[in-house]
């Protein structure tokens, strides 16, 4: 079928909106009429080759929509179902069978290779391959091919445009707090970078009962929203010496730190801020080959930990219903971050996100 998609053709070049061809779903695939899709920092980062994602490619990995058609082997959803698309995984490796699909042994292949495991793509244009299957969806398009493993059925009354950020950014921030760091009540927590992932972490840390909840971000609007979401302090790293400020707040350093920036200098700050036995998780999209320098004595003598997390160590089918329950109770108002844009304004939405005009951009498809 003919669809409209936003194509990344070169690093640091705006997306081009073009008509392309989409194959019918295979036996384990699902055809989704995309209603909305969130813009995550990972999308422009992959356009600009933070990882070697092939071009031309249709990105987008926070899609929501309505099922149009399912393959013969699909049983989890049916045509007409409202669904959320998330990250993909193989389902058979040691991590997947241990209910840790974010650490799938083929995570890069299933999410960043932008082809199916057999090397094909469901997308083409005039007979030429357009890379698709990004995060098992490539949802910067009016229609997407997803997989039974990375699709979640939603209630019939679900607001698809409002919920699509749950597919990646929101579950990543919340899962990093609840699953990866396992933040305890009355503890201290700091998040470096309060974009959508960091703000979701703030909401999750408030739910977890953190006593000292600190956000660090140079953008005033993000710091303000962090305070609205429950942060007890919001620091501007351009105007404050962050490490002494954190120690003044907590006494001996923070129990838990989360870096969402992927910047080596910020990760160093996050580990330097740790109290003895403190834990720091990193999840930002660092460029391949990024190296870290740490104070070995500081890390060793205090029994401090630094580790990575992917998608917040979350299984979408488990964490997304938990977040929806909290959202319904008014305890996780993630949608207050969102600004909606028509799909045709994808490049403006990305610029607004990168410059701080908007915290979380969600694209709505340009059709009735």
BELKA-V804531 format. One record per helix or strand of 2 or more residues. SS is the DSSP state (alpha for helix, beta for strand). FROM is the first residue (numbers start at 1). TO is the last residue. If there is no record, write none. Layout:
ss=SS from=FROM to=TO
ss=SS from=FROM to=TO
//
This chain:
ss=beta from=2 to=8
ss=beta from=16 to=22
ss=beta from=29 to=38
ss=alpha from=41 to=47
ss=beta from=57 to=58
ss=beta from=63 to=70
ss=beta from=82 to=85
ss=alpha from=94 to=97
ss=alpha from=101 to=103
ss=alpha from=107 to=111
ss=beta from=123 to=125
ss=beta from=128 to=131
ss=alpha from=134 to=136
ss=beta from=143 to=147
ss=alpha from=148 to=150
ss=beta from=151 to=153
ss=alpha from=160 to=167
ss=alpha from=169 to=181
ss=beta from=188 to=192
ss=alpha from=196 to=208
ss=beta from=212 to=216
ss=alpha from=220 to=228
ss=beta from=233 to=235
ss=alpha from=242 to=250
ss=beta from=254 to=259
ss=alpha from=264 to=272
ss=beta from=274 to=282
ss=alpha from=296 to=301
ss=beta from=305 to=308
ss=alpha from=311 to=313
ss=alpha from=316 to=328
ss=alpha from=334 to=337
ss=beta from=338 to=342
ss=alpha from=343 to=355
ss=beta from=360 to=364
//
